[in-house]
Amino acid sequence: MSYGLFRGDEHIYTYNYKHVAEKQASTLGSEFYVRELTFEEYYKRMKEIYVEGKYK
């Protein structure tokens, strides 16, 4: 499973471990949250980063 760090609807970062993602979210502030990514969301994000070069 993969977990996404979000601020509002914006996907900020992807983590492999939930506890790491939750720790980062708590460090950044209350507007950040973590949720499990579906396979489709994960695949779309990886395609954006590695194929389309849209890493942010």
PyMOL Python script that loads the backbone (N, CA, C, O; Angstrom):
from pymol import cmd

cmd.read_pdbstr("""\
ATOM      1  N   MET A   1       0.828  -1.183   0.000  1.00  0.00           N
ATOM      2  CA  MET A   1       0.000   0.000   0.000  1.00  0.00           C
ATOM      3  C   MET A   1       0.875   1.250   0.000  1.00  0.00           C
ATOM      4  O   MET A   1       1.993   1.251   0.516  1.00  0.00           O
ATOM      5  N   SER A   2       0.348   2.289  -0.579  1.00  0.00           N
ATOM      6  CA  SER A   2       1.013   3.586  -0.569  1.00  0.00           C
ATOM      7  C   SER A   2       0.074   4.608   0.042  1.00  0.00           C
ATOM      8  O   SER A   2      -1.149   4.479  -0.021  1.00  0.00           O
ATOM      9  N   TYR A   3       0.676   5.620   0.630  1.00  0.00           N
ATOM     10  CA  TYR A   3      -0.092   6.653   1.324  1.00  0.00           C
ATOM     11  C   TYR A   3       0.300   8.014   0.780  1.00  0.00           C
ATOM     12  O   TYR A   3       1.477   8.304   0.564  1.00  0.00           O
ATOM     13  N   GLY A   4      -0.703   8.835   0.566  1.00  0.00           N
ATOM     14  CA  GLY A   4      -0.458  10.162   0.035  1.00  0.00           C
ATOM     15  C   GLY A   4      -0.577  11.220   1.112  1.00  0.00           C
ATOM     16  O   GLY A   4      -1.438  11.141   1.989  1.00  0.00           O
ATOM     17  N   LEU A   5       0.287  12.199   1.036  1.00  0.00           N
ATOM     18  CA  LEU A   5       0.217  13.374   1.889  1.00  0.00           C
ATOM     19  C   LEU A   5      -0.498  14.454   1.084  1.00  0.00           C
ATOM     20  O   LEU A   5      -0.069  14.794  -0.019  1.00  0.00           O
ATOM     21  N   PHE A   6      -1.565  14.983   1.618  1.00  0.00           N
ATOM     22  CA  PHE A   6      -2.396  15.942   0.911  1.00  0.00           C
ATOM     23  C   PHE A   6      -2.552  17.230   1.696  1.00  0.00           C
ATOM     24  O   PHE A   6      -2.494  17.249   2.925  1.00  0.00           O
ATOM     25  N   ARG A   7      -2.751  18.309   0.946  1.00  0.00           N
ATOM     26  CA  ARG A   7      -3.165  19.588   1.512  1.00  0.00           C
ATOM     27  C   ARG A   7      -4.360  20.008   0.666  1.00  0.00           C
ATOM     28  O   ARG A   7      -4.214  20.389  -0.495  1.00  0.00           O
ATOM     29  N   GLY A   8      -5.536  19.931   1.263  1.00  0.00           N
ATOM     30  CA  GLY A   8      -6.755  20.139   0.480  1.00  0.00           C
ATOM     31  C   GLY A   8      -6.890  19.012  -0.523  1.00  0.00           C
ATOM     32  O   GLY A   8      -6.853  17.839  -0.150  1.00  0.00           O
ATOM     33  N   ASP A   9      -7.046  19.354  -1.795  1.00  0.00           N
ATOM     34  CA  ASP A   9      -7.122  18.342  -2.847  1.00  0.00           C
ATOM     35  C   ASP A   9      -5.781  18.073  -3.511  1.00  0.00           C
ATOM     36  O   ASP A   9      -5.679  17.205  -4.378  1.00  0.00           O
ATOM     37  N   GLU A  10      -4.752  18.809  -3.110  1.00  0.00           N
ATOM     38  CA  GLU A  10      -3.447  18.700  -3.746  1.00  0.00           C
ATOM     39  C   GLU A  10      -2.626  17.561  -3.143  1.00  0.00           C
ATOM     40  O   GLU A  10      -2.409  17.507  -1.933  1.00  0.00           O
ATOM     41  N   HIS A  11      -2.177  16.659  -4.002  1.00  0.00           N
ATOM     42  CA  HIS A  11      -1.323  15.540  -3.594  1.00  0.00           C
ATOM     43  C   HIS A  11       0.104  16.054  -3.526  1.00  0.00           C
ATOM     44  O   HIS A  11       0.687  16.420  -4.547  1.00  0.00           O
ATOM     45  N   ILE A  12       0.662  16.080  -2.331  1.00  0.00           N
ATOM     46  CA  ILE A  12       1.982  16.645  -2.099  1.00  0.00           C
ATOM     47  C   ILE A  12       3.098  15.612  -2.280  1.00  0.00           C
ATOM     48  O   ILE A  12       4.090  15.875  -2.959  1.00  0.00           O
ATOM     49  N   TYR A  13       2.930  14.432  -1.666  1.00  0.00           N
ATOM     50  CA  TYR A  13       4.001  13.443  -1.670  1.00  0.00           C
ATOM     51  C   TYR A  13       3.412  12.054  -1.451  1.00  0.00           C
ATOM     52  O   TYR A  13       2.315  11.912  -0.912  1.00  0.00           O
ATOM     53  N   THR A  14       4.150  11.033  -1.875  1.00  0.00           N
ATOM     54  CA  THR A  14       3.723   9.643  -1.704  1.00  0.00           C
ATOM     55  C   THR A  14       4.712   8.921  -0.800  1.00  0.00           C
ATOM     56  O   THR A  14       5.926   9.028  -0.974  1.00  0.00           O
ATOM     57  N   TYR A  15       4.173   8.184   0.167  1.00  0.00           N
ATOM     58  CA  TYR A  15       4.991   7.411   1.101  1.00  0.00           C
ATOM     59  C   TYR A  15       4.605   5.935   1.030  1.00  0.00           C
ATOM     60  O   TYR A  15       3.468   5.597   0.701  1.00  0.00           O
ATOM     61  N   ASN A  16       5.561   5.062   1.341  1.00  0.00           N
ATOM     62  CA  ASN A  16       5.285   3.633   1.390  1.00  0.00           C
ATOM     63  C   ASN A  16       4.778   3.194   2.760  1.00  0.00           C
ATOM     64  O   ASN A  16       4.145   2.145   2.880  1.00  0.00           O
ATOM     65  N   TYR A  17       5.051   3.981   3.781  1.00  0.00           N
ATOM     66  CA  TYR A  17       4.682   3.596   5.141  1.00  0.00           C
ATOM     67  C   TYR A  17       3.758   4.641   5.760  1.00  0.00           C
ATOM     68  O   TYR A  17       4.035   5.840   5.725  1.00  0.00           O
ATOM     69  N   LYS A  18       2.669   4.163   6.321  1.00  0.00           N
ATOM     70  CA  LYS A  18       1.663   5.061   6.881  1.00  0.00           C
ATOM     71  C   LYS A  18       2.211   5.867   8.051  1.00  0.00           C
ATOM     72  O   LYS A  18       1.944   7.064   8.149  1.00  0.00           O
ATOM     73  N   HIS A  19       2.977   5.228   8.943  1.00  0.00           N
ATOM     74  CA  HIS A  19       3.475   5.947  10.113  1.00  0.00           C
ATOM     75  C   HIS A  19       4.416   7.087   9.724  1.00  0.00           C
ATOM     76  O   HIS A  19       4.458   8.109  10.409  1.00  0.00           O
ATOM     77  N   VAL A  20       5.164   6.928   8.648  1.00  0.00           N
ATOM     78  CA  VAL A  20       6.063   7.983   8.183  1.00  0.00           C
ATOM     79  C   VAL A  20       5.239   9.150   7.629  1.00  0.00           C
ATOM     80  O   VAL A  20       5.523  10.313   7.912  1.00  0.00           O
ATOM     81  N   ALA A  21       4.226   8.824   6.843  1.00  0.00           N
ATOM     82  CA  ALA A  21       3.367   9.862   6.271  1.00  0.00           C
ATOM     83  C   ALA A  21       2.636  10.633   7.362  1.00  0.00           C
ATOM     84  O   ALA A  21       2.532  11.858   7.295  1.00  0.00           O
ATOM     85  N   GLU A  22       2.129   9.920   8.370  1.00  0.00           N
ATOM     86  CA  GLU A  22       1.417  10.580   9.464  1.00  0.00           C
ATOM     87  C   GLU A  22       2.346  11.468  10.288  1.00  0.00           C
ATOM     88  O   GLU A  22       1.941  12.541  10.737  1.00  0.00           O
ATOM     89  N   LYS A  23       3.566  11.038  10.486  1.00  0.00           N
ATOM     90  CA  LYS A  23       4.546  11.842  11.213  1.00  0.00           C
ATOM     91  C   LYS A  23       4.840  13.135  10.445  1.00  0.00           C
ATOM     92  O   LYS A  23       4.904  14.214  11.034  1.00  0.00           O
ATOM     93  N   GLN A  24       5.017  13.016   9.144  1.00  0.00           N
ATOM     94  CA  GLN A  24       5.289  14.199   8.321  1.00  0.00           C
ATOM     95  C   GLN A  24       4.092  15.148   8.337  1.00  0.00           C
ATOM     96  O   GLN A  24       4.275  16.361   8.441  1.00  0.00           O
ATOM     97  N   ALA A  25       2.891  14.627   8.238  1.00  0.00           N
ATOM     98  CA  ALA A  25       1.683  15.460   8.256  1.00  0.00           C
ATOM     99  C   ALA A  25       1.555  16.194   9.586  1.00  0.00           C
ATOM    100  O   ALA A  25       1.202  17.373   9.609  1.00  0.00           O
ATOM    101  N   SER A  26       1.833  15.519  10.676  1.00  0.00           N
ATOM    102  CA  SER A  26       1.714  16.164  11.983  1.00  0.00           C
ATOM    103  C   SER A  26       2.786  17.241  12.167  1.00  0.00           C
ATOM    104  O   SER A  26       2.564  18.235  12.858  1.00  0.00           O
ATOM    105  N   THR A  27       3.936  17.038  11.550  1.00  0.00           N
ATOM    106  CA  THR A  27       5.005  18.031  11.620  1.00  0.00           C
ATOM    107  C   THR A  27       4.657  19.282  10.812  1.00  0.00           C
ATOM    108  O   THR A  27       4.982  20.398  11.217  1.00  0.00           O
ATOM    109  N   LEU A  28       4.001  19.094   9.679  1.00  0.00           N
ATOM    110  CA  LEU A  28       3.701  20.215   8.784  1.00  0.00           C
ATOM    111  C   LEU A  28       2.520  21.068   9.241  1.00  0.00           C
ATOM    112  O   LEU A  28       2.492  22.270   8.978  1.00  0.00           O
ATOM    113  N   GLY A  29       1.559  20.472   9.912  1.00  0.00           N
ATOM    114  CA  GLY A  29       0.439  21.271  10.398  1.00  0.00           C
ATOM    115  C   GLY A  29      -0.910  20.637  10.135  1.00  0.00           C
ATOM    116  O   GLY A  29      -1.020  19.598   9.484  1.00  0.00           O
ATOM    117  N   SER A  30      -1.929  21.289  10.657  1.00  0.00           N
ATOM    118  CA  SER A  30      -3.275  20.714  10.632  1.00  0.00           C
ATOM    119  C   SER A  30      -3.919  20.699   9.252  1.00  0.00           C
ATOM    120  O   SER A  30      -4.884  19.962   9.045  1.00  0.00           O
ATOM    121  N   GLU A  31      -3.417  21.491   8.296  1.00  0.00           N
ATOM    122  CA  GLU A  31      -4.028  21.490   6.973  1.00  0.00           C
ATOM    123  C   GLU A  31      -3.584  20.301   6.118  1.00  0.00           C
ATOM    124  O   GLU A  31      -4.126  20.081   5.035  1.00  0.00           O
ATOM    125  N   PHE A  32      -2.601  19.533   6.602  1.00  0.00           N
ATOM    126  CA  PHE A  32      -2.119  18.352   5.896  1.00  0.00           C
ATOM    127  C   PHE A  32      -2.771  17.103   6.469  1.00  0.00           C
ATOM    128  O   PHE A  32      -3.003  17.003   7.674  1.00  0.00           O
ATOM    129  N   TYR A  33      -3.065  16.146   5.581  1.00  0.00           N
ATOM    130  CA  TYR A  33      -3.638  14.881   6.035  1.00  0.00           C
ATOM    131  C   TYR A  33      -3.129  13.734   5.170  1.00  0.00           C
ATOM    132  O   TYR A  33      -2.588  13.959   4.088  1.00  0.00           O
ATOM    133  N   VAL A  34      -3.302  12.519   5.646  1.00  0.00           N
ATOM    134  CA  VAL A  34      -2.807  11.317   4.985  1.00  0.00           C
ATOM    135  C   VAL A  34      -3.991  10.407   4.679  1.00  0.00           C
ATOM    136  O   VAL A  34      -4.911  10.261   5.484  1.00  0.00           O
ATOM    137  N   ARG A  35      -3.944   9.803   3.504  1.00  0.00           N
ATOM    138  CA  ARG A  35      -4.913   8.759   3.191  1.00  0.00           C
ATOM    139  C   ARG A  35      -4.276   7.747   2.256  1.00  0.00           C
ATOM    140  O   ARG A  35      -3.318   8.047   1.543  1.00  0.00           O
ATOM    141  N   GLU A  36      -4.827   6.546   2.276  1.00  0.00           N
ATOM    142  CA  GLU A  36      -4.325   5.477   1.431  1.00  0.00           C
ATOM    143  C   GLU A  36      -4.664   5.780  -0.018  1.00  0.00           C
ATOM    144  O   GLU A  36      -5.769   6.225  -0.329  1.00  0.00           O
ATOM    145  N   LEU A  37      -3.712   5.537  -0.897  1.00  0.00           N
ATOM    146  CA  LEU A  37      -3.934   5.766  -2.316  1.00  0.00           C
ATOM    147  C   LEU A  37      -4.476   4.510  -2.978  1.00  0.00           C
ATOM    148  O   LEU A  37      -4.047   3.398  -2.668  1.00  0.00           O
ATOM    149  N   THR A  38      -5.413   4.692  -3.884  1.00  0.00           N
ATOM    150  CA  THR A  38      -5.874   3.565  -4.693  1.00  0.00           C
ATOM    151  C   THR A  38      -4.789   3.254  -5.719  1.00  0.00           C
ATOM    152  O   THR A  38      -3.891   4.064  -5.947  1.00  0.00           O
ATOM    153  N   PHE A  39      -4.875   2.099  -6.323  1.00  0.00           N
ATOM    154  CA  PHE A  39      -3.901   1.734  -7.341  1.00  0.00           C
ATOM    155  C   PHE A  39      -3.924   2.745  -8.486  1.00  0.00           C
ATOM    156  O   PHE A  39      -2.873   3.132  -8.995  1.00  0.00           O
ATOM    157  N   GLU A  40      -5.107   3.169  -8.886  1.00  0.00           N
ATOM    158  CA  GLU A  40      -5.245   4.124  -9.990  1.00  0.00           C
ATOM    159  C   GLU A  40      -4.588   5.464  -9.656  1.00  0.00           C
ATOM    160  O   GLU A  40      -3.910   6.049 -10.501  1.00  0.00           O
ATOM    161  N   GLU A  41      -4.786   5.953  -8.425  1.00  0.00           N
ATOM    162  CA  GLU A  41      -4.162   7.208  -8.005  1.00  0.00           C
ATOM    163  C   GLU A  41      -2.637   7.082  -7.999  1.00  0.00           C
ATOM    164  O   GLU A  41      -1.925   7.971  -8.466  1.00  0.00           O
ATOM    165  N   TYR A  42      -2.156   5.966  -7.464  1.00  0.00           N
ATOM    166  CA  TYR A  42      -0.714   5.741  -7.399  1.00  0.00           C
ATOM    167  C   TYR A  42      -0.117   5.671  -8.800  1.00  0.00           C
ATOM    168  O   TYR A  42       0.907   6.298  -9.070  1.00  0.00           O
ATOM    169  N   TYR A  43      -0.745   4.920  -9.682  1.00  0.00           N
ATOM    170  CA  TYR A  43      -0.262   4.772 -11.053  1.00  0.00           C
ATOM    171  C   TYR A  43      -0.258   6.116 -11.774  1.00  0.00           C
ATOM    172  O   TYR A  43       0.702   6.440 -12.474  1.00  0.00           O
ATOM    173  N   LYS A  44      -1.316   6.894 -11.609  1.00  0.00           N
ATOM    174  CA  LYS A  44      -1.405   8.209 -12.247  1.00  0.00           C
ATOM    175  C   LYS A  44      -0.278   9.118 -11.757  1.00  0.00           C
ATOM    176  O   LYS A  44       0.353   9.814 -12.553  1.00  0.00           O
ATOM    177  N   ARG A  45      -0.030   9.111 -10.460  1.00  0.00           N
ATOM    178  CA  ARG A  45       1.014   9.962  -9.874  1.00  0.00           C
ATOM    179  C   ARG A  45       2.396   9.559 -10.379  1.00  0.00           C
ATOM    180  O   ARG A  45       3.196  10.420 -10.744  1.00  0.00           O
ATOM    181  N   MET A  46       2.683   8.262 -10.404  1.00  0.00           N
ATOM    182  CA  MET A  46       3.980   7.795 -10.873  1.00  0.00           C
ATOM    183  C   MET A  46       4.167   8.111 -12.358  1.00  0.00           C
ATOM    184  O   MET A  46       5.273   8.441 -12.784  1.00  0.00           O
ATOM    185  N   LYS A  47       3.109   8.014 -13.137  1.00  0.00           N
ATOM    186  CA  LYS A  47       3.173   8.356 -14.560  1.00  0.00           C
ATOM    187  C   LYS A  47       3.483   9.840 -14.734  1.00  0.00           C
ATOM    188  O   LYS A  47       4.299  10.205 -15.580  1.00  0.00           O
ATOM    189  N   GLU A  48       2.846  10.690 -13.948  1.00  0.00           N
ATOM    190  CA  GLU A  48       3.112  12.128 -14.013  1.00  0.00           C
ATOM    191  C   GLU A  48       4.572  12.431 -13.706  1.00  0.00           C
ATOM    192  O   GLU A  48       5.191  13.264 -14.369  1.00  0.00           O
ATOM    193  N   ILE A  49       5.117  11.763 -12.713  1.00  0.00           N
ATOM    194  CA  ILE A  49       6.479  12.041 -12.274  1.00  0.00           C
ATOM    195  C   ILE A  49       7.505  11.493 -13.262  1.00  0.00           C
ATOM    196  O   ILE A  49       8.384  12.224 -13.719  1.00  0.00           O
ATOM    197  N   TYR A  50       7.394  10.205 -13.590  1.00  0.00           N
ATOM    198  CA  TYR A  50       8.452   9.549 -14.351  1.00  0.00           C
ATOM    199  C   TYR A  50       8.287   9.604 -15.865  1.00  0.00           C
ATOM    200  O   TYR A  50       9.288   9.570 -16.581  1.00  0.00           O
ATOM    201  N   VAL A  51       7.087   9.688 -16.368  1.00  0.00           N
ATOM    202  CA  VAL A  51       6.877   9.700 -17.809  1.00  0.00           C
ATOM    203  C   VAL A  51       6.707  11.124 -18.324  1.00  0.00           C
ATOM    204  O   VAL A  51       7.327  11.516 -19.313  1.00  0.00           O
ATOM    205  N   GLU A  52       5.869  11.885 -17.650  1.00  0.00           N
ATOM    206  CA  GLU A  52       5.563  13.225 -18.125  1.00  0.00           C
ATOM    207  C   GLU A  52       6.465  14.309 -17.530  1.00  0.00           C
ATOM    208  O   GLU A  52       6.419  15.464 -17.953  1.00  0.00           O
ATOM    209  N   GLY A  53       7.285  13.930 -16.550  1.00  0.00           N
ATOM    210  CA  GLY A  53       8.228  14.874 -15.959  1.00  0.00           C
ATOM    211  C   GLY A  53       7.590  15.999 -15.170  1.00  0.00           C
ATOM    212  O   GLY A  53       8.108  17.116 -15.156  1.00  0.00           O
ATOM    213  N   LYS A  54       6.478  15.723 -14.516  1.00  0.00           N
ATOM    214  CA  LYS A  54       5.754  16.765 -13.757  1.00  0.00           C
ATOM    215  C   LYS A  54       6.037  16.684 -12.276  1.00  0.00           C
ATOM    216  O   LYS A  54       5.151  16.942 -11.461  1.00  0.00           O
ATOM    217  N   TYR A  55       7.266  16.326 -11.910  1.00  0.00           N
ATOM    218  CA  TYR A  55       7.609  16.233 -10.496  1.00  0.00           C
ATOM    219  C   TYR A  55       7.578  17.611  -9.867  1.00  0.00           C
ATOM    220  O   TYR A  55       8.127  18.572 -10.406  1.00  0.00           O
ATOM    221  N   LYS A  56       6.920  17.691  -8.704  1.00  0.00           N
ATOM    222  CA  LYS A  56       6.903  18.989  -8.004  1.00  0.00           C
ATOM    223  C   LYS A  56       7.328  18.808  -6.581  1.00  0.00           C
ATOM    224  O   LYS A  56       7.380  19.778  -5.824  1.00  0.00           O
TER     225      LYS A  56
END
""", "prot")
cmd.dss("prot")
cmd.show_as("cartoon", "prot")
cmd.util.cbc("prot")
cmd.orient("prot")
